[in-house]
C-alpha cells in the first residue's frame, strides 16, 4: 500500500468491534502505532494480536469512556507507550431504544455519559495535546441522527446532536486562533451493519433493527481512514446521506417526518418480538465482536 503511517500514533475508542476494529486493522496495515480502547479486555487482546500480525505496534487499554478518570489513564498510556498522539478517534457509542418514558432514566444517562461525555473527555485530552504540539487530528464519530432525530432514540439523538455541536465549536475556536494544523472532523453515518444494534439497550418489545437504508460498515471505515490523510470538517456516509442532508436543509419538517415514519415502520411495526434488554450498557457483552453483522443478509 502506498499510503504509510509509520511513526503516526492513533488512539481509537470503541475498538473492540465495528468501526473501531475495522479502522484499527486498516491502520495496522499502514504501519501506524495504535492505542486501542474498549471495555472488553479479551477482545482488545485479540485485536492487538491481529495488528501485530500485520506488522503494527499496538497496545490495549481497557477503558470505559463514561469514566473521565479512565479516559485520562488512556491518554497517559498513549504518551507513555509512544510519546505522542497524532490522531484521536472518539468512536465508542451506546444507545437505549424505546419510548422515552419507558426507558429507565439511568439508561438514558449512561448513553449521554458514553456518547457525549466520553467524546468530550477524549476531545479534551486530545486537544490539549494538539495545542501543545501545534498539530493533530481529532475525529468524532457522530451519526446522521445527530442532524436528523429519530423517535425511540431520544438520548442517543441528544448525545449525537451534542457531538456535532461540540465538534463545530472546536473548529470555530481553531479558526479564530489560526491553528490551521489542528483538525476536528465529524463523521455522520447512516445505519451500518455493525454490532451496534446487538449492544443497544432495547425497551420496545421488538428486536433492535437498523433504520433503513442499511449500509456496509466498510464505507465508514474508509471515510475515517481518508480523514487521517485529508481532514474535512464533516463527512456524511451511506446511501441516502447526501439526500437526507439536503432535504433537512431545505425541508427540515418533512425530513424529520420521513425519519419518524421509517423508524416506526422498521423498529415497531416490522421487527419481530423480543424481550427487553439492557444490552451492554451496564457491562460488556460477549456477543458482537466483529466488524460486520448479518443485518444486510437478513434485509436482502
C-alpha positions as CSV (number, residue, x, y, z in Angstrom):
1,X,0.0,0.0,0.0
2,X,1.5,3.4,-1.0
3,X,0.0,5.3,1.9
4,X,2.0,4.7,5.0
5,X,1.5,5.8,8.6
6,X,4.8,4.7,10.2
7,X,5.6,7.0,13.1
8,X,1.9,8.0,13.5
9,X,0.2,7.3,16.8
10,X,-3.6,6.8,16.6
11,X,-5.9,6.4,19.6
12,X,-9.2,4.6,18.9
13,X,-12.0,4.2,21.4
14,X,-14.7,1.6,21.0
15,X,-12.1,-0.5,19.3
16,X,-13.4,-4.0,20.2
17,X,-15.9,-4.2,17.3
18,X,-17.5,-2.3,14.4
19,X,-15.9,0.8,13.0
20,X,-13.2,0.9,15.7
21,X,-12.0,-2.6,15.0
22,X,-12.1,-2.1,11.2
23,X,-10.1,1.1,11.4
24,X,-7.5,-0.5,13.7
25,X,-6.9,-3.2,11.2
26,X,-6.7,-0.7,8.3
27,X,-4.3,1.5,10.1
28,X,-2.2,-1.5,11.2
29,X,-1.7,-2.4,7.5
30,X,-0.2,1.1,7.1
31,X,2.2,0.7,10.0
32,X,0.6,3.1,12.5
33,X,1.2,2.8,16.2
34,X,-2.2,2.0,17.8
35,X,-3.7,2.6,21.2
36,X,-6.9,0.6,21.3
37,X,-9.5,1.3,24.0
38,X,-12.7,-0.5,24.9
39,X,-14.2,-2.3,28.0
40,X,-13.7,-5.8,26.6
41,X,-10.1,-6.8,27.5
42,X,-10.2,-10.2,25.8
43,X,-11.5,-8.7,22.5
44,X,-8.8,-6.0,22.7
45,X,-6.1,-8.5,23.3
46,X,-7.2,-10.5,20.2
47,X,-7.2,-7.3,18.1
48,X,-3.7,-6.3,19.3
49,X,-2.5,-9.7,18.2
50,X,-4.1,-9.2,14.8
51,X,-2.5,-5.8,14.4
52,X,0.9,-7.3,15.4
53,X,0.5,-10.0,12.7
54,X,0.0,-7.1,10.2
55,X,3.3,-5.6,11.4
56,X,1.9,-2.8,13.7
57,X,2.7,-1.8,17.2
58,X,-0.5,-1.8,19.3
59,X,-1.4,-1.7,22.9
60,X,-4.8,-2.3,24.6
61,X,-6.1,-0.1,27.3
62,X,-9.3,-1.3,29.0
63,X,-11.4,1.8,29.1
64,X,-14.9,2.8,30.0
65,X,-15.2,6.3,28.3
66,X,-18.1,7.1,30.6
67,X,-15.5,7.5,33.4
68,X,-13.3,10.6,32.9
69,X,-10.5,9.1,35.1
70,X,-10.3,6.1,32.7
71,X,-10.0,8.4,29.7
72,X,-7.2,10.3,31.5
73,X,-5.4,6.9,32.0
74,X,-5.9,6.1,28.3
75,X,-4.3,9.4,27.3
76,X,-1.4,8.8,29.7
77,X,-0.9,5.3,28.4
78,X,-0.7,6.6,24.9
79,X,2.0,9.1,25.8
80,X,3.9,6.5,28.0
81,X,4.0,4.0,25.1
82,X,4.5,6.2,22.1
83,X,5.4,9.6,23.3
84,X,2.7,11.5,21.4
85,X,-0.7,11.2,19.8
86,X,-1.2,12.3,16.2
87,X,-4.9,11.2,15.7
88,X,-7.6,10.6,18.3
89,X,-10.8,8.9,17.2
90,X,-13.8,9.1,19.5
91,X,-15.8,6.1,18.3
92,X,-17.2,4.4,21.4
93,X,-21.0,4.6,21.4
94,X,-24.1,3.3,23.1
95,X,-27.9,3.5,22.7
96,X,-31.1,2.9,24.6
97,X,-34.1,2.3,22.2
98,X,-37.7,2.8,23.3
99,X,-40.4,5.2,24.2
100,X,-38.6,7.9,26.1
101,X,-40.6,7.5,29.3
102,X,-40.4,3.7,29.2
103,X,-36.6,3.6,29.2
104,X,-35.0,3.8,32.7
105,X,-33.6,7.2,33.3
106,X,-30.3,5.5,34.4
107,X,-30.0,4.0,30.9
108,X,-30.6,7.4,29.2
109,X,-27.9,9.0,31.4
110,X,-25.5,6.2,30.6
111,X,-26.0,6.8,26.9
112,X,-25.2,10.5,27.5
113,X,-22.1,9.6,29.5
114,X,-20.7,7.3,26.8
115,X,-21.7,9.2,23.7
116,X,-21.4,12.8,24.8
117,X,-19.3,13.0,27.9
118,X,-17.0,10.3,26.7
119,X,-16.4,12.2,23.4
120,X,-15.9,15.4,25.3
121,X,-13.3,13.8,27.6
122,X,-11.4,12.3,24.7
123,X,-11.6,15.5,22.8
124,X,-10.3,17.5,25.8
125,X,-7.2,15.4,26.3
126,X,-6.5,15.2,22.6
127,X,-7.0,19.0,22.0
128,X,-4.8,19.9,25.0
129,X,-2.0,17.7,23.5
130,X,-2.6,19.0,19.9
131,X,-2.4,22.6,21.1
132,X,0.9,21.9,22.8
133,X,2.5,20.3,19.7
134,X,0.8,22.5,17.2
135,X,-0.9,19.8,15.1
136,X,-3.1,16.8,15.2
137,X,-6.4,15.4,14.0
138,X,-9.5,14.7,16.2
139,X,-12.2,12.6,14.6
140,X,-15.5,12.4,16.4
141,X,-18.0,9.7,15.2
142,X,-21.5,11.1,15.4
143,X,-24.5,9.9,13.4
144,X,-27.0,11.2,10.9
145,X,-29.3,11.1,13.9
146,X,-27.1,13.9,15.2
147,X,-28.6,16.0,12.5
148,X,-32.0,14.4,11.9
149,X,-33.5,12.9,15.1
150,X,-35.4,9.6,15.2
151,X,-38.1,8.5,17.5
152,X,-37.3,5.9,20.2
153,X,-33.6,7.2,20.2
154,X,-34.1,10.2,22.3
155,X,-31.0,10.1,24.5
156,X,-28.9,8.9,21.5
157,X,-30.2,11.7,19.3
158,X,-29.5,14.2,22.1
159,X,-25.9,12.9,22.6
160,X,-25.1,12.8,18.9
161,X,-26.5,16.3,18.3
162,X,-24.2,17.4,21.1
163,X,-21.2,15.7,19.5
164,X,-21.9,17.6,16.2
165,X,-22.2,20.9,18.2
166,X,-19.0,20.2,20.2
167,X,-17.0,19.5,17.0
168,X,-18.3,22.6,15.3
169,X,-17.5,24.8,18.2
170,X,-13.9,23.4,18.4
171,X,-13.5,24.1,14.7
172,X,-14.6,27.7,15.3
173,X,-12.0,28.1,18.1
174,X,-9.2,26.8,15.9
175,X,-10.2,29.1,13.1
176,X,-10.2,32.1,15.4
177,X,-6.9,31.1,16.9
178,X,-5.4,30.4,13.5
179,X,-4.4,26.9,14.4
180,X,-4.7,25.5,10.8
181,X,-2.6,22.4,11.5
182,X,-5.1,21.1,14.0
183,X,-8.2,19.5,12.5
184,X,-11.6,18.4,14.0
185,X,-13.6,16.1,11.9
186,X,-17.1,14.8,12.4
187,X,-18.4,11.6,10.8
188,X,-22.1,11.2,10.3
189,X,-23.0,7.6,9.3
190,X,-26.4,6.3,8.2
191,X,-27.4,2.9,9.6
192,X,-24.5,0.5,9.2
193,X,-24.1,-3.3,9.5
194,X,-22.1,-3.3,12.8
195,X,-22.9,-4.9,16.2
196,X,-24.3,-1.6,17.4
197,X,-27.8,-3.0,17.5
198,X,-26.7,-6.1,19.3
199,X,-25.2,-4.0,22.1
200,X,-28.1,-1.4,22.4
201,X,-30.5,-1.5,25.3
202,X,-34.0,-2.0,24.0
203,X,-37.3,-1.4,25.6
204,X,-39.6,-1.6,22.5
205,X,-40.6,-5.2,22.9
206,X,-39.2,-5.7,19.4
207,X,-35.7,-6.8,18.1
208,X,-33.3,-3.9,17.6
209,X,-33.0,-3.3,13.9
210,X,-31.3,-0.7,11.7
211,X,-33.3,2.2,10.3
212,X,-33.2,1.7,6.5
213,X,-31.4,2.1,4.2
214,X,-28.7,-0.2,5.6
215,X,-25.1,0.3,4.5
216,X,-21.8,-1.5,4.6
217,X,-19.7,-0.6,7.6
218,X,-16.6,-0.5,5.4
219,X,-17.9,2.7,4.0
220,X,-17.4,4.4,7.4
221,X,-14.1,2.7,8.0
222,X,-12.8,4.0,4.6
223,X,-14.1,7.5,5.3
224,X,-12.3,7.6,8.7
225,X,-9.1,6.4,7.1
226,X,-9.4,9.1,4.4
227,X,-9.8,11.8,7.1
228,X,-6.5,10.9,8.6
229,X,-4.9,11.8,5.3
230,X,-7.2,14.6,4.2
231,X,-9.2,16.0,7.1
232,X,-12.6,17.6,6.4
233,X,-15.0,19.3,8.8
234,X,-17.9,16.9,8.3
235,X,-18.4,13.8,6.3
236,X,-21.8,12.0,5.8
237,X,-21.6,8.3,4.9
238,X,-24.1,5.9,3.5
239,X,-26.8,5.6,0.9
240,X,-29.1,8.5,1.1
241,X,-26.9,10.5,3.4
242,X,-26.4,13.4,0.9
243,X,-30.1,13.4,0.0
244,X,-31.1,13.5,3.7
245,X,-28.7,16.3,4.4
246,X,-30.0,18.4,1.5
247,X,-33.6,17.6,2.4
248,X,-33.0,18.6,6.0
249,X,-31.5,21.9,5.0
250,X,-34.5,22.7,2.7
251,X,-37.4,21.0,4.3
252,X,-36.5,20.0,7.9
253,X,-40.0,19.3,9.0
254,X,-40.7,16.9,6.1
255,X,-37.3,15.2,6.6
256,X,-37.9,14.6,10.3
257,X,-41.4,13.2,9.5
258,X,-39.8,10.8,7.0
259,X,-37.3,9.7,9.5
260,X,-40.0,9.1,12.1
261,X,-42.1,7.1,9.6
262,X,-39.1,5.0,8.6
263,X,-38.2,4.3,12.2
264,X,-41.7,3.5,13.3
265,X,-42.1,1.0,10.4
266,X,-38.8,-0.7,10.8
267,X,-38.5,-0.8,14.6
268,X,-42.1,-1.1,15.9
269,X,-44.3,-2.4,13.0
270,X,-42.0,-4.9,11.3
271,X,-39.3,-6.0,13.8
272,X,-40.0,-9.4,15.4
273,X,-41.0,-9.5,19.1
274,X,-38.1,-9.7,21.6
275,X,-37.7,-9.3,25.3
276,X,-36.5,-6.1,26.9
277,X,-32.7,-6.0,27.3
278,X,-30.1,-3.6,28.8
279,X,-27.7,-4.7,26.1
280,X,-24.2,-3.9,27.0
281,X,-24.9,-0.6,28.8
282,X,-24.0,-1.7,32.3
283,X,-21.4,-4.4,31.4
284,X,-19.7,-5.6,28.3
285,X,-21.3,-8.3,26.2
286,X,-19.6,-11.4,24.8
287,X,-21.5,-11.1,21.5
288,X,-20.9,-8.7,18.7
289,X,-17.1,-8.6,18.5
290,X,-16.9,-8.4,14.7
291,X,-16.8,-5.5,12.3
292,X,-19.9,-6.6,10.4
293,X,-23.2,-8.4,11.3
294,X,-25.7,-10.3,9.3
295,X,-28.2,-7.5,9.0
296,X,-27.5,-6.9,5.4
297,X,-28.2,-10.6,4.7
298,X,-31.4,-10.5,6.7
299,X,-32.5,-7.4,4.8
300,X,-31.9,-8.8,1.4
